[in-house]
Amino acid sequence: METWKLALLFSGAFLGGIGIFLFKRDNSRMLKLILSFSGAYLFSITVLHLMPEVYENADRSIGLFVLGGFLLQIIMEQFSDGIEHGHIHKQHHNHYVFPFGIIISLCLHAFLEGMPLAKGKNNELVFGIALHHIPAAFALGSVLLQNKINRGAIVGLLALFAIMSPLGYFLSFEISRGSIGNIEAYFGKMMGIVIGIFLHISTTILFESTVDHKFNLKKMMAVLAGVGIALAGFFLNS
């Protein structure tokens, strides 16, 4: 197990979340640019790296798990309000329910994303997860702050969210060592679910970043930068 992956996964989400305390003014434009970049990068590594690998080493049924991951993300967003792709919503009035639905959904989402990391290098996937958790954690922190959750609780909830992907990675690593089971038996299915989740998140980000289909040079440059970095990794590893 590589420590730098654990550190990157945790710090990307945690620092992205506590950034809400550091930036008091409206940063919606910068957040949208980060989202456009991360959406393009996620979509590109999914198409260039993850899908070819999983279909090469699995049978036709893997498509069912890709579809299942896509649908699972739709279900989880009914509880998370779309925070996975940077949505910041108005205040929630039911404080007895909030923020448990959002936190549980986001933690499950992050845990599932971390599980395929134990097999192979998958460095592109590590960077993709860490990158897209930055705006997600920032949005989570914003929603918690807007709902007058105290700062100590916000930091604790952000830490809980940040630890989930490393926890998923750690658990699957232990399984891969044979101490719990055999990772080969379920790795392809697990990756299929993550691919479905990534396809939903990345396409949602890209569609939502072009309001009324108007051309925006900065967003286009962010998208091209995300695609370009993914392509550079693809050709360097070819």
C-alpha positions as CSV (number, residue, x, y, z in Angstrom):
1,M,0.0,0.0,0.0
2,E,1.4,3.4,-1.0
3,T,1.2,6.0,1.7
4,W,1.3,9.0,-0.7
5,K,-2.0,7.8,-2.2
6,L,-3.6,7.8,1.3
7,A,-2.2,11.2,2.0
8,L,-3.3,12.7,-1.4
9,L,-6.9,11.3,-1.1
10,F,-7.3,12.6,2.4
11,S,-5.7,16.0,1.9
12,G,-7.5,16.7,-1.3
13,A,-10.9,16.3,0.3
14,F,-10.1,17.8,3.7
15,L,-8.2,20.9,2.5
16,G,-10.9,21.5,-0.2
17,G,-13.5,21.4,2.6
18,I,-11.8,23.7,5.1
19,G,-11.1,26.1,2.3
20,I,-14.6,27.4,3.0
21,F,-13.2,29.1,6.1
22,L,-10.4,30.7,4.2
23,F,-12.3,32.3,1.3
24,K,-15.1,34.5,2.5
25,R,-16.1,36.1,-0.7
26,D,-18.1,34.5,-3.5
27,N,-15.8,32.0,-5.3
28,S,-18.5,30.5,-7.6
29,R,-16.6,31.4,-10.8
30,M,-13.4,29.8,-9.6
31,L,-15.4,26.7,-8.4
32,K,-17.0,26.3,-11.8
33,L,-13.6,26.4,-13.5
34,I,-12.3,23.8,-11.1
35,L,-15.4,21.7,-11.8
36,S,-15.0,22.0,-15.6
37,F,-11.4,20.9,-15.3
38,S,-12.1,18.0,-13.0
39,G,-15.2,16.9,-15.1
40,A,-13.1,16.8,-18.3
41,Y,-10.3,15.0,-16.5
42,L,-12.6,12.4,-14.9
43,F,-14.4,11.7,-18.2
44,S,-11.1,11.5,-20.1
45,I,-9.4,9.0,-17.7
46,T,-12.6,6.9,-17.6
47,V,-12.6,6.6,-21.4
48,L,-8.8,6.3,-22.0
49,H,-7.8,4.2,-19.0
50,L,-10.5,2.7,-16.9
51,M,-13.0,1.4,-19.5
52,P,-10.4,-0.3,-21.8
53,E,-8.8,-2.0,-18.8
54,V,-12.0,-3.3,-17.3
55,Y,-13.5,-4.5,-20.6
56,E,-10.2,-6.2,-21.6
57,N,-10.1,-8.3,-18.4
58,A,-13.8,-9.0,-17.9
59,D,-16.7,-10.6,-19.7
60,R,-19.7,-8.9,-21.2
61,S,-21.6,-8.8,-17.9
62,I,-19.3,-6.0,-16.8
63,G,-21.6,-3.6,-18.6
64,L,-24.3,-4.4,-16.0
65,F,-22.1,-3.1,-13.2
66,V,-21.2,0.1,-15.2
67,L,-24.9,0.7,-15.6
68,G,-25.5,-0.2,-12.0
69,G,-22.9,2.4,-10.9
70,F,-24.5,5.0,-13.0
71,L,-27.9,4.3,-11.5
72,L,-26.5,4.0,-8.0
73,Q,-25.0,7.6,-8.4
74,I,-28.5,8.9,-9.4
75,I,-29.9,7.3,-6.2
76,M,-27.2,8.6,-4.0
77,E,-27.7,12.2,-5.3
78,Q,-31.3,12.1,-4.1
79,F,-29.8,12.2,-0.6
80,S,-26.6,14.3,-1.3
81,D,-28.3,17.0,-3.3
82,G,-25.6,16.7,-6.0
83,I,-22.7,17.9,-3.8
84,E,-20.5,15.3,-5.5
85,H,-20.3,17.7,-8.5
86,G,-20.1,20.9,-6.6
87,H,-23.7,21.9,-6.1
88,I,-24.2,24.4,-3.2
89,H,-27.9,24.5,-2.3
90,K,-30.0,26.8,-0.1
91,Q,-30.5,26.1,3.6
92,H,-32.1,22.9,4.7
93,H,-34.9,23.5,7.2
94,N,-35.2,20.0,8.7
95,H,-32.2,20.0,11.0
96,Y,-33.3,16.7,12.5
97,V,-32.6,15.0,9.2
98,F,-29.8,17.2,7.9
99,P,-27.0,16.5,7.4
100,F,-27.2,12.8,7.9
101,G,-28.6,11.9,4.5
102,I,-25.9,14.0,2.7
103,I,-23.0,12.7,4.8
104,I,-24.0,9.0,4.5
105,S,-24.4,9.3,0.7
106,L,-21.1,11.2,0.3
107,C,-19.2,8.8,2.5
108,L,-20.6,5.8,0.6
109,H,-19.7,7.5,-2.7
110,A,-16.1,8.2,-1.6
111,F,-15.6,4.7,0.0
112,L,-16.6,3.0,-3.3
113,E,-14.3,5.2,-5.3
114,G,-11.3,4.2,-3.1
115,M,-11.8,0.4,-3.3
116,P,-10.4,-0.2,-6.8
117,L,-7.1,1.5,-6.0
118,A,-5.5,-1.6,-4.4
119,K,-4.9,-3.4,-7.7
120,G,-2.3,-2.0,-10.1
121,K,-0.9,1.5,-10.3
122,N,-4.0,3.4,-11.1
123,N,-2.3,6.7,-10.6
124,E,-4.7,8.5,-12.9
125,L,-7.6,7.2,-10.9
126,V,-6.0,8.4,-7.6
127,F,-5.5,11.9,-9.0
128,G,-9.0,11.9,-10.5
129,I,-10.6,11.0,-7.2
130,A,-8.5,13.5,-5.2
131,L,-9.3,16.3,-7.8
132,H,-13.0,15.9,-7.9
133,H,-13.3,15.6,-4.1
134,I,-11.9,19.2,-3.8
135,P,-15.0,21.0,-5.1
136,A,-17.2,18.3,-3.6
137,A,-15.8,18.9,-0.1
138,F,-15.9,22.7,-0.6
139,A,-19.6,22.4,-1.5
140,L,-20.2,20.2,1.5
141,G,-18.5,22.7,3.8
142,S,-20.5,25.5,2.3
143,V,-23.8,23.7,2.9
144,L,-22.9,22.9,6.4
145,L,-21.9,26.5,7.1
146,Q,-25.0,27.9,5.6
147,N,-27.1,25.6,7.8
148,K,-25.3,27.0,10.9
149,I,-23.5,23.8,11.9
150,N,-20.8,24.8,14.4
151,R,-17.2,24.9,13.1
152,G,-16.0,22.0,15.2
153,A,-18.7,19.7,13.8
154,I,-18.0,20.9,10.2
155,V,-14.3,20.0,10.6
156,G,-15.2,16.6,12.0
157,L,-17.7,15.9,9.2
158,L,-15.2,17.0,6.6
159,A,-12.6,14.7,8.1
160,L,-15.0,11.8,8.0
161,F,-15.7,12.4,4.3
162,A,-12.0,12.8,3.6
163,I,-11.1,9.5,5.3
164,M,-13.6,7.4,3.3
165,S,-11.6,7.0,0.1
166,P,-8.4,6.1,2.0
167,L,-10.5,3.6,4.0
168,G,-11.9,2.0,0.9
169,Y,-8.3,1.8,-0.5
170,F,-7.1,0.3,2.8
171,L,-9.8,-2.4,3.0
172,S,-9.4,-3.5,-0.6
173,F,-5.6,-3.6,-0.1
174,E,-6.1,-6.0,2.9
175,I,-8.4,-8.1,0.8
176,S,-5.8,-8.1,-2.0
177,R,-3.2,-9.5,0.4
178,G,-5.5,-12.5,1.0
179,S,-6.1,-11.7,4.6
180,I,-9.9,-11.3,4.0
181,G,-10.5,-12.7,0.5
182,N,-9.5,-12.6,-3.1
183,I,-9.6,-9.2,-4.8
184,E,-9.4,-10.7,-8.3
185,A,-12.9,-12.1,-7.8
186,Y,-14.6,-8.8,-7.6
187,F,-12.1,-6.2,-8.9
188,G,-13.7,-5.9,-12.3
189,K,-17.2,-5.5,-10.9
190,M,-16.0,-2.9,-8.4
191,M,-14.2,-1.0,-11.2
192,G,-17.4,-1.2,-13.3
193,I,-19.4,0.5,-10.6
194,V,-16.8,3.2,-10.2
195,I,-16.8,3.8,-14.0
196,G,-20.5,4.2,-13.9
197,I,-20.3,6.7,-11.1
198,F,-17.5,8.6,-12.9
199,L,-19.5,8.7,-16.1
200,H,-22.5,10.2,-14.3
201,I,-20.5,12.8,-12.4
202,S,-18.3,13.9,-15.2
203,T,-21.0,14.2,-17.8
204,T,-23.3,16.1,-15.3
205,I,-20.4,18.5,-14.6
206,L,-19.7,19.1,-18.3
207,F,-23.4,19.6,-19.3
208,E,-24.0,21.9,-16.3
209,S,-20.9,24.0,-17.0
210,T,-22.3,25.3,-20.3
211,V,-25.4,27.3,-19.3
212,D,-27.7,27.9,-22.3
213,H,-24.9,26.4,-24.5
214,K,-23.1,29.8,-24.5
215,F,-19.4,29.8,-25.4
216,N,-17.2,30.5,-22.4
217,L,-13.5,30.8,-23.2
218,K,-12.2,30.2,-19.6
219,K,-14.4,27.1,-19.2
220,M,-13.3,25.8,-22.5
221,M,-9.7,26.3,-21.6
222,A,-10.3,24.4,-18.3
223,V,-12.0,21.6,-20.1
224,L,-9.1,21.4,-22.7
225,A,-6.6,21.4,-19.8
226,G,-8.3,18.5,-18.1
227,V,-8.4,16.5,-21.4
228,G,-4.8,17.5,-22.2
229,I,-3.4,16.2,-18.9
230,A,-5.3,12.9,-19.3
231,L,-4.1,12.5,-22.8
232,A,-0.5,13.2,-21.7
233,G,-0.8,10.5,-19.1
234,F,-2.2,8.1,-21.7
235,F,0.6,8.6,-24.2
236,L,3.3,8.6,-21.6
237,N,2.1,5.2,-20.4
238,S,1.5,3.7,-23.9
